[in-house]
Structures are given as structure tokens and as C-alpha cells.
Amino acid sequence: MVLKMENNKYTPEIICSKDTIYNIPIYQRLFAWGEENIEQLLNDLKNQYEKSNDAPYYIGMLTMHGNDIVDGQQRFSVLSIIGSVFQQYFPDWVKMKGKLHLSARYNDEIVLQNLFDANPNPDVLNHNMGKGQKTIAHWIEDVKKKLDIKAFAEYVYKYCTFFIASLPETYNPK
């Protein structure tokens, strides 16, 4: 049997159109991307957008076991944080709010939800997520004179593409 990868391509637009909630299990590390990682991703997305604003940018693979993200949680998390900033330029990004559940890390999940709010709760903090959001906002400030941010935010929503691989039900990560 030949598996067609086309059936496993997911963009934020596709992710937001489904009822699925993606879970990061407790055994996965916390969000750890720094400024350099985030800026590199944004620059890579921008370069692809400038080459062709209707061609996919392949962000990588998500490996799933049911709804658990076994691999790719950093990329999915950063895409959610990008969505929290880009929603002011392309409102459909708000649909990313709540798509990521952080199993047994309630405060981090609340922080991620708060990033989408106009007036986030200052009592719930996650340094790396907050710093990630600021990095994205600063990146936008640096490029907005040369880049149509609204069109770019829409491009990322529609064309930033994960491939999703599903592990068999009998898989045991322990």
C-alpha cells in the first residue's frame, strides 16, 4: 500500500478547521526556543513567501500517538505563539487559541491561552513563551517597512505546512 503524503499535510488553516486538540504530554520538554530559533523560522518563512506567496513552506514533521505530539512540540508551540501575534494582522489566527493542550502543565497552558488575549493575566507567566512573543513582535517591527505583514500572516496561516505521521496504537512511549 502506498501512503500519499498529501493526506498528511496540515497547515494552521487545516488545524483550525478541525475539532482536534493537540496534546503535549508531560514527558515532553517545555517550550525552549530562543530568539535565534524563532527569528530563523520567521526569516525562512519570509524568504519562501517572497519567492512564491502560494507555495508551501514545510516546517517539518509532527509525530502523533493519538492526539499526543510525540515529536514536533517545539514547532507546534512556536506556531501557536506566532499565531498569537499574527492574529492582529490576519484574524483567522485566533482560531489557534486552544488547539494546543499542555498535559499536566496547567499554568503553561493558561499562559499560551493568555498570549491570544488583548489583556493577558499578568499573574501567570512563562518566560520562554513571553519572550518568544516579544521576539516575534520585534521581528515584525524590523521588517514591516519592506513586507506586507497582513499578507504574510495570511500566507503563514495557509501555507506553513506540517506533515503528520501517526504511530500505531500499540506504541508505548515509556
LOFIKE-720804 format. One record per residue: residue number from 1; residue in one letter; x, y, z of N, C-alpha, C in turn. Coordinates in steps of 0.05 Angstrom, whole numbers. Example, Ala and Ser with C-alpha at 12.3 -4.5 7.8 and 13.67 -1.06 7.14 Angstrom:
// residues 2
NODE  resi  resn  n.px  n.py  n.pz  ca.px  ca.py  ca.pz  c.px  c.py  c.pz
NODE  1  A  264  -114  156  246  -90  156  264  -66  156
NODE  2  S  257  -45  142  273  -21  143  258  1  157
//
This chain:
// residues 174
NODE  resi  resn  n.px  n.py  n.pz  ca.px  ca.py  ca.pz  c.px  c.py  c.pz
NODE  1  M  17  -23  0  0  0  0  18  25  0
NODE  2  V  12  43  -17  27  68  -19  11  90  -4
NODE  3  L  25  103  15  13  124  30  19  151  16
NODE  4  K  -1  166  10  2  192  -2  6  213  19
NODE  5  M  29  227  18  35  247  37  15  271  36
NODE  6  E  3  275  13  -17  296  11  -38  295  32
NODE  7  N  -45  271  41  -66  267  61  -57  274  89
NODE  8  N  -31  277  92  -19  282  118  -8  311  121
NODE  9  K  -15  328  102  -5  356  103  -25  373  119
NODE  10  Y  -14  387  139  -31  404  157  -19  432  159
NODE  11  T  -35  452  153  -28  480  157  -43  490  181
NODE  12  P  -36  513  191  -53  524  213  -83  526  204
NODE  13  E  -88  533  179  -115  535  169  -130  508  172
NODE  14  I  -116  486  165  -129  460  167  -131  452  196
NODE  15  I  -111  457  212  -112  450  240  -135  465  254
NODE  16  C  -139  490  247  -161  505  259  -188  498  249
NODE  17  S  -190  484  226  -216  477  215  -226  450  227
NODE  18  K  -209  437  242  -217  411  254  -221  414  284
NODE  19  D  -235  396  296  -241  396  325  -218  385  342
NODE  20  T  -198  375  330  -176  362  344  -161  382  362
NODE  21  I  -156  373  387  -139  387  405  -113  371  407
NODE  22  Y  -91  384  402  -65  370  403  -53  372  431
NODE  23  N  -43  350  441  -34  349  468  -3  345  469
NODE  24  I  9  361  487  38  357  492  39  342  519
NODE  25  P  47  316  518  48  300  543  69  311  562
NODE  26  I  66  304  587  83  314  609  112  306  604
NODE  27  Y  118  283  590  145  274  587  160  291  566
NODE  28  Q  146  308  551  159  325  531  171  350  545
NODE  29  R  193  361  535  205  384  548  188  409  544
NODE  30  L  192  428  561  178  454  560  187  469  535
NODE  31  F  172  489  528  179  506  505  206  518  510
NODE  32  A  225  515  491  252  524  496  264  540  473
NODE  33  W  249  546  452  261  561  430  268  589  439
NODE  34  G  292  597  431  302  624  437  298  642  413
NODE  35  E  307  667  416  305  687  395  316  678  369
NODE  36  E  340  666  369  353  657  345  336  637  329
NODE  37  N  325  617  343  308  597  330  283  610  318
NODE  38  I  270  627  333  245  640  324  251  658  300
NODE  39  E  271  675  302  278  693  280  286  677  255
NODE  40  Q  300  655  259  308  638  236  283  627  222
NODE  41  L  264  617  237  239  607  225  224  630  211
NODE  42  L  221  653  223  207  675  210  222  684  185
NODE  43  N  248  685  185  263  692  161  261  671  139
NODE  44  D  261  646  147  256  624  127  229  626  115
NODE  45  L  209  631  131  181  635  121  180  659  102
NODE  46  K  192  681  111  193  705  94  206  700  67
NODE  47  N  229  686  68  243  680  43  226  664  24
NODE  48  Q  212  644  35  194  627  18  171  644  7
NODE  49  Y  160  661  24  138  679  16  146  697  -6
NODE  50  E  170  708  -4  180  726  -25  186  712  -51
NODE  51  K  193  686  -50  197  670  -74  170  664  -88
NODE  52  S  151  656  -72  125  648  -83  105  649  -60
NODE  53  N  86  668  -61  67  671  -39  44  652  -40
NODE  54  D  46  631  -56  26  610  -55  38  582  -55
NODE  55  A  63  580  -48  77  554  -46  81  547  -17
NODE  56  P  78  522  -10  81  514  18  109  519  29
NODE  57  Y  110  524  54  135  523  69  133  499  88
NODE  58  Y  151  480  85  149  456  101  165  460  127
NODE  59  I  150  462  149  162  466  175  172  440  188
NODE  60  G  163  418  178  173  392  188  151  373  195
NODE  61  M  159  353  209  141  331  216  130  333  244
NODE  62  L  105  326  248  94  322  274  90  292  276
NODE  63  T  100  280  297  95  252  302  74  250  324
NODE  64  M  53  236  318  30  235  336  25  207  346
NODE  65  H  16  205  370  5  180  381  -22  187  392
NODE  66  G  -43  181  377  -69  191  384  -68  222  380
NODE  67  N  -75  237  401  -74  266  399  -48  277  412
NODE  68  D  -31  259  422  -6  267  435  15  273  414
NODE  69  I  28  295  417  51  302  400  76  289  412
NODE  70  V  86  269  398  109  254  407  135  268  398
NODE  71  D  133  281  375  156  296  365  145  320  349
NODE  72  G  157  343  353  149  367  338  135  387  356
NODE  73  Q  135  382  382  121  400  400  132  428  401
NODE  74  Q  158  431  396  170  458  396  160  474  372
NODE  75  R  159  461  349  149  475  324  119  482  327
NODE  76  F  104  463  338  75  469  341  71  492  362
NODE  77  S  86  491  383  84  512  403  92  539  392
NODE  78  V  114  541  377  122  566  366  102  576  345
NODE  79  L  89  558  330  69  566  311  45  578  326
NODE  80  S  38  567  349  16  578  365  24  606  375
NODE  81  I  49  609  384  58  636  393  58  656  370
NODE  82  I  67  647  347  66  664  323  37  672  318
NODE  83  G  18  653  320  -10  660  316  -20  680  335
NODE  84  S  -10  680  360  -19  700  380  -11  728  372
NODE  85  V  10  731  357  19  757  347  5  764  321
NODE  86  F  5  744  303  -5  748  276  -35  753  275
NODE  87  Q  -50  745  296  -79  749  296  -87  778  292
NODE  88  Q  -70  796  300  -77  825  296  -75  833  266
NODE  89  Y  -61  817  250  -57  823  222  -75  806  204
NODE  90  F  -80  781  213  -98  763  199  -115  749  220
NODE  91  P  -140  758  225  -156  749  248  -161  719  250
NODE  92  D  -160  704  228  -164  675  230  -145  661  249
NODE  93  W  -122  673  254  -102  662  272  -114  658  300
NODE  94  V  -134  673  308  -145  670  335  -156  641  339
NODE  95  K  -162  628  317  -173  600  319  -152  581  329
NODE  96  M  -126  589  330  -105  572  341  -107  571  372
NODE  97  K  -120  590  384  -123  591  413  -139  565  421
NODE  98  G  -127  551  439  -140  526  449  -134  501  433
NODE  99  K  -119  503  412  -112  480  396  -90  463  408
NODE  100  L  -76  475  427  -53  461  440  -59  458  469
NODE  101  H  -59  433  479  -64  427  507  -37  418  518
NODE  102  L  -30  428  541  -4  420  554  -11  403  578
NODE  103  S  -11  377  574  -18  358  594  -2  362  620
NODE  104  A  -16  365  642  -3  368  669  13  393  672
NODE  105  R  11  412  654  24  438  656  3  460  654
NODE  106  Y  -14  460  672  -37  478  671  -29  507  668
NODE  107  N  -9  516  684  -1  544  682  10  551  655
NODE  108  D  26  533  643  36  539  616  14  540  595
NODE  109  E  -6  523  599  -29  524  580  -44  550  583
NODE  110  I  -47  560  607  -60  585  612  -44  608  599
NODE  111  V  -18  607  602  0  627  590  -4  627  560
NODE  112  L  -4  604  548  -8  602  519  -35  614  511
NODE  113  Q  -56  608  526  -82  620  520  -82  650  524
NODE  114  N  -68  659  545  -66  688  551  -52  704  529
NODE  115  L  -34  691  515  -19  705  494  -38  714  472
NODE  116  F  -61  701  469  -81  709  449  -99  731  458
NODE  117  D  -99  737  484  -118  756  496  -106  785  494
NODE  118  A  -124  804  490  -116  832  489  -105  841  516
NODE  119  N  -116  831  538  -107  838  564  -100  813  580
NODE  120  P  -76  802  575  -69  777  588  -66  780  618
NODE  121  N  -71  758  632  -68  758  661  -38  759  668
NODE  122  P  -29  781  681  0  784  686  9  765  709
NODE  123  D  -9  752  723  -1  735  745  8  707  736
NODE  124  V  3  700  711  10  674  701  32  679  680
NODE  125  L  56  668  686  79  674  668  93  649  659
NODE  126  N  104  650  636  123  631  625  144  647  610
NODE  127  H  167  649  621  187  667  610  193  661  580
NODE  128  N  196  636  573  203  630  545  181  636  525
NODE  129  M  156  631  533  134  637  515  131  667  512
NODE  130  G  132  682  534  130  711  533  153  723  517
NODE  131  K  177  713  521  200  723  506  196  716  476
NODE  132  G  185  693  470  180  685  443  161  705  429
NODE  133  Q  140  712  444  120  730  433  133  758  427
NODE  134  K  150  767  446  164  793  442  183  791  418
NODE  135  T  196  769  415  215  765  393  200  768  366
NODE  136  I  176  756  364  160  757  340  151  786  335
NODE  137  A  142  800  356  133  828  353  157  845  344
NODE  138  H  180  841  355  204  857  347  212  851  318
NODE  139  W  210  826  310  216  818  283  198  833  264
NODE  140  I  172  834  270  153  848  253  160  877  251
NODE  141  E  167  890  273  176  918  272  199  922  254
NODE  142  D  218  903  253  242  905  237  236  902  207
NODE  143  V  216  887  200  211  881  171  186  895  160
NODE  144  K  170  908  176  144  917  166  145  938  145
NODE  145  K  168  953  143  170  973  121  175  960  94
NODE  146  K  185  935  94  192  921  69  173  898  63
NODE  147  L  155  891  82  139  868  79  110  874  87
NODE  148  D  91  865  70  63  868  76  56  847  98
NODE  149  I  55  856  123  52  838  145  25  824  144
NODE  150  K  4  838  136  -22  825  134  -22  802  114
NODE  151  A  -11  806  91  -9  785  71  10  763  80
NODE  152  F  31  770  94  50  750  104  37  733  125
NODE  153  A  22  745  143  8  730  165  -12  711  152
NODE  154  E  -26  719  131  -45  701  117  -30  679  104
NODE  155  Y  -7  685  91  9  664  78  17  643  98
NODE  156  V  28  651  121  37  631  141  13  614  150
NODE  157  Y  -10  626  154  -34  612  162  -42  590  142
NODE  158  K  -39  597  117  -49  579  95  -28  561  84
NODE  159  Y  -2  567  88  18  552  73  41  540  91
NODE  160  C  43  548  116  63  536  133  53  507  139
NODE  161  T  68  487  130  58  460  129  73  440  146
NODE  162  F  59  426  162  69  402  176  61  377  161
NODE  163  F  78  357  162  69  330  155  64  317  181
NODE  164  I  42  301  183  36  287  208  38  257  203
NODE  165  A  54  245  220  57  216  220  45  206  246
NODE  166  S  29  185  243  15  173  266  28  147  274
NODE  167  L  35  144  299  46  119  309  23  99  314
NODE  168  P  29  74  313  8  54  318  -3  55  347
NODE  169  E  -27  47  351  -39  48  377  -23  32  398
NODE  170  T  -9  12  389  6  -5  407  33  8  416
NODE  171  Y  39  31  405  64  45  413  63  53  442
NODE  172  N  84  48  457  86  56  485  110  73  489
NODE  173  P  107  100  494  130  118  496  147  115  521
NODE  174  K  138  97  540  153  95  565  176  77  564
//
